[in-house]
Structures are given as C-alpha cells and as structure tokens.
Amino acid sequence: MIEFQKISVNAHLVIIKSTKGSIEYDNEEFISLTLSTGAAVRGITYIDARKFFRSSLIGKGKMKEIRDEIDLNCSDLIVFNYSLSASQERNLEQFFKVRVIDRTRLILDIFAQRARTNTGKLQVELAQLTHLSTRLIRGWTHLERQKGGIGLRGPGETQLETDRRLIQHRIKSIKSKLKKIRVQRKTTRKSRNKVMKNVALVGYTNAGKTTLFNSLCGANALAEDKLFATLDPVFKSIGLPKNRKAILSDTVGFIKELPSELIEAFLSTLEEVSNADVLIHVLDVSDKFMHQNKRSVDEVLETIGANKIPVINVYNKVDLITKKIDLINDTDNIQISAKDGLGIKNLLDAISKKIKPEPITALIRINIDQSKDRALIYSKSSVVQETIIDDNLLELVIEIDIKNLKKLKKYINIHVVESKLQMLKQKLDKNVGVKK
C-alpha cells in the first residue's frame, strides 16, 4: 500500500460551487473529509465558476489569489472539491509549488490511513494504483524520456512505460489475491447462511453503525467518531425473539459519490452487503443532512445491486436531539439510541419479522455407502448431528429451509419434525418421525 506522511499539514481548500444538490451539504462534507485526515484547514477559497479551463480548471486571476493566501497562511497542501485531470493537477502544482489533490485522492488518503487488516490494505492499494495509473498515462509527460546513452543506443523503454508496466503488474497481483479472498468469503458466507440469515448494517459514514453493532451483539468492535473507522466486515451472531438467531455484519461506511476505484477495490467487502437477507440502514437523526445522506447510500446500494433487499431504516442518535421529529415508527422504521440502548428491543423484533422463517428440523436415514446422497445433504443443509445406527445405517439431524427441503425430497426420503423436542421424543419412541 502507498504510505502517506502522518505529520500534520496545513491545507487550503478550493471549493467550486456546484449547481447540483445542496451547496451547504457538499461544502460541509468536504471540509469534514479534509479534517478527518488530520490536516489543519488554514483557508478556503470559494469559486463560482462559469467557465472551466482545460489546463488548470480555474483562471489565472483566481490562481494568483489562492497563491497569495497559501503564502500568507503557510499552507503546504491544496485540496480541490472538484475532479482534476492529471495534466491539471500537474500544472497547478507547478504554479503553486505545493502538493495539489482532488476529492477522489483525498478519500483514497483517508482509506489508506484507516486500513488495518491485510485485506483492507490490499483493497486500498488497488484503488490507489488504479487511480495512479491514470495519472501516469495522462499526465506524467516528464517521464517520456528514452533510456540509453553512448553505447546503449536502441529503441529502449521510456520511464513512463516502465512505471506503467510495474504498476499494472502490481495491480494484477493484488486482484489475484483479492479474488482468492472473495472465493474464501463466498464459501464462508454460504456455510454460514445455511443455518442463520445474514443481516448487514449499512449507512453513511459515521452514522453509528459500529456502536449499534456493539449494542446488538455485546461486542467491543472499535467504534470511533471519525469517517470510515470500519473498512473490513465484522461478523457476530445476535439473539432474536423466540430463540432465533442471525448473523450481523458491520460494513464500510458510504459517502456521496464514492470513487469508482474504491467500489471496484472493495467488491469483496461490499458483497457482504449485496448478499445479505436484510439490510439495516443506520441514519444519524442528529445530522441536518440526514435525508441527503440517505439518498447517497441508496445510490451506492443500487450501484452494487443491493437495492432489492428488504430494508429496515434505523434512525439513530435520538438522544442527541431536543426537538421531537416527525418520523414514521413501524417495523420498517425504528427510532433508537445505540449508545443508550433505547429502541433496541423494537429493532430486534423488526429484524425477526423481516428475515425468512426458521430452518426446518428434519431426520434422514441413509445407507452408509450412499456417499452421493450424503454429499448432497451436506451441500443443501446444515447437519446438526450425524449418528451411525448400525453397520449399514446412518442417521442425520439437519436444519434446512423450505426451498432446499423440496429439492432434497426429490432424491431422499426425509422425515420432517415440528421441533427439536418432538424430534427427541420420536427418537425415544424409536419412531423416525411423521411428515409435516
């Protein structure tokens, strides 16, 4: 992963006013993103641009104005809230004599700071290198110099081509590693979902997902008041009403216009969301931009193909508001305080109603030499118990959903029982069971 200096920098922000959405919302978010890197904001220049320049995005007059401000405030970093091309980035750095980055690079830097696990670091590095490769192709013209010299004449290889080749080789290597991780997670998820349904926490970054995760599971996952504190999915079983259980996963926070490089790189993580049975959309009710944040999350969910999954909207941090808000409160919309535990019971009830019915408990007896049938049973169900009755007979206690039960019944004689208690009674009576 590309490492960044952890020393504090003095940043100057260049905010180009957008005609889309809420200007106040966009500006505050951009400032928050910058501050979350540990940088100190020394100045802000607002530009109501009617015309963009191909070489530098902004005009010479504004460039001189910004240069005077960064000299006055001793700023050593300029951050644009607008996407910069490689040539624009290079030309602006040459003019200002300080580092210049855009919003995409800012978010990549934040993710680089937050990555802790090997998988998280690989995903961030892939996003960084993907972004950097466009800089090489489009902007690094100073590298277009042939290797060679006296006695070393020939076509050679440009430095640009060398760098591009090395980066592409590393990208290929990382993608290969992440593909293996995706396969491993898919296998684990398949095995996990045989018994319990998967409930995934989603939401705008810093909405309180990890705090809610800890409250529901009694876990101690790191919950910090900062953007993108969670990059890797965390799993824990939760107890539901009527002694039911589910698997709860805490996932990476979303943000408006999440860079495409990050969506592609974090595909193995985001698959935990797109393959969930129920989504809990955590919303910070104390945030005045809650509705805008919700729309941003909904857009990301649509991008990753998770917009058709049943959703429970959870309005978190009600303890932080003094004025009563008009919100729907039903099984699809729950008001809570994850920090204080308020409304958690209602949320658990709502989750229980959303997930599919409990797995069916069943008894199966097959001959020991029926290896294909045994493999089929293991692939379609969760085997709770396996007992050898005699030299030729094998008895299996399984938990299975109705869909896979119907598939198995085409090939194997299955005896369904109403409950585990009934199953035990039937076993004591030496009766295999009765059909449901």
Secondary structure, 3 states (H helix, E strand, C coil): CCCCCCCCCEEEEEEECCCCCCHHHHHHHHHHHHHHCCCEEEEEEEECCCCCECCCECCHHHHHHHHHHHHHHCCCEEEECCCCCHHHHHHHHHHHCCEEECHHHHHHHHHHHHCCCHHHHHHHHHHHHHHHHHHHHHHCHHHCCECCCCCCCCCCCEHHHHHHHHHHHHHHHHHHHHHHHHHHHHHHHHHHHCCCEEEEEEEECCCCHHHHHHHHHCCCCCCCCCCCCCCCCEEEEEEEHHHEEEEEEECCCECCCCCHHHHHHCHHHHHHHHCCCEEEEEEECCCCCHHHHHHHHHHHHHHCCCCCCCEEEEEECHHHCCCCCCCCCECCEEECECCCCECHHHHHHHHHHHCCCCCEEEEEEEECCCHHHHHHHHHHCEEEEEEECCCCEEEEEEEECHHHHHHHHCCCCEEECCCHHHHHHHHHCCCCCCCC
